[in-house]
Amino acid sequence: MRKAVAGLVGGLCVVASITWGCGEADAVSGDQTAAGTRTVTGQVVCLVCYARNNANTGVDHDSGRVCAQACVKWEGNPVGLLAGDGKVYQFAGGLVANNNAKASPHLSHKVSVTGDVYEKDGMMMIRADDLKMAQ
């Protein structure tokens, strides 16, 4: 009986991973709406810290930049960009590869990101491989 239940659960996990994917999608599909390639400038934020309190954008939030670094570098929480117009974009693509390796050093910094902008599940996303410090 246990083997049957384990097999059923394992099969469901495989179906779920195929259906919903295990990571960021490579193409805009399903419930994603394309918006095109754009350059967006703003402040890099830990989206978990920012969702908890919109004041959590710089080095002076809750537990400081160390909190945000821990969230995105070691816990792998989503990283995003708080644009000058108040819109929030979640990073996707190479910026978040290897547990946010390219994005985490830039937390609280003002940067420019050029990439594919789209909406997924009500969240604006920007898929890019690099970012650069803004003036």
N, C-alpha and C positions, 0 to 999 in steps of 0.2 A: 504494500500500500504506500509506504514512504517513497519507494522508487517511482511509483506512478505519479505521486504528487510532485516530487522533485522534477520529474520529466516534464510535467505540465507547466510548472512554474518556469523552468528553463526555456521551454518553447514559447511561452508568453513573453519572456524577456527578449528573445530573438525577434519575435514579431514586433514588439514595441520599439526596439532599436532600429529596425528597418523602416517602420512607419514614421516615427518621430525623429529619428536620427540621434546620433550620440554627441554631436557637436554642432558647430556653426555650418549652416548650409552653404554650398558653394555657388548656388544660383538662386535667383529670386523666383520663388514658386509658392504655390498653395496660398496661405494667408498673408503673403508678403506683397507689398505694393511698391513698385519701382518708382524712384524719383530722379535718377540720373546721377552723373558724376558732378561733384561740387567740392569746393574748398570751404571748410568751416574753421573758424578761429574761436578759441575759448579756453577755459581752464579744465585741466584733467582732474577728474574726481572719481573717488570710489563710489559707485552707484548705490551700494548698500548703506554706507554712511550718509550719503546725500538723501536717500529715501527716508532714512530715520529722522533727519533734521536738515532742512534745506540750507541751514547756515554752515553745514559741514562741507566746506569747499576748500579751505586752505589749511595752513599748518596750525591754525588756532582752534580747530574743531575738537569735539569731545575729548579724545585722548591724543590729539595732535596728528601730525603726519605719520608718526609711527603706527598709529591705529590703521590708517588708510593703507600704508605699506603692508602691514600684516594681512589685512583683508584681501588685497589683490595679489600679493606676491606669494603668500604661503597658503591662503585659503582658496585662492583662485576666483574670488568674487568678481563680478563684472566691473569694468572700467569704462568711463565715458567722458564726454566732453560737454561742459556747460557753456554754451555759446553766449556771445554778448547780448543776443536778443532774448535770452532766457530759455531757449529750447535746449533739451538734453538729448544727446546722441550716445547710444551704446556702441563701443568699439567692436568690430568684427574683423576677421581676416588675420593677417600676419601680426598686427598690433597686439593681439591677445594670445598668440601662439606661445607655447612653453610657459604657461602660467603667467601670462601678461608681461613677459620679459621685456618687451620694447616699451610698453606703456607705463609700467610701475615706476621707473626712475623719474618720470615727468609729472607725478602726482603734485597737484597744486600749482603747476607751471602753466603759463599761457602758451599755447601751441597752435599751429595750423595743420590741419589734416585734409588731404585731398583724396577722395575716394568715392565709391558708389554709395549713394544715400538712398535708403529705402525704409519702409515701415514694416515692422513685423510684430504681430500681436499687440498693436497699439503703441509700440515703442519705436522711435526713430533710431535707425542704425546707420553707421558709416563703416563700410568695409574698406580697409586700407592696410598697407604693409609698413608704412613709415609715417612719421610726423616730424615737424620741425619747430623749433622754438620761434615764437612770434615776437615781433618788435614791440 
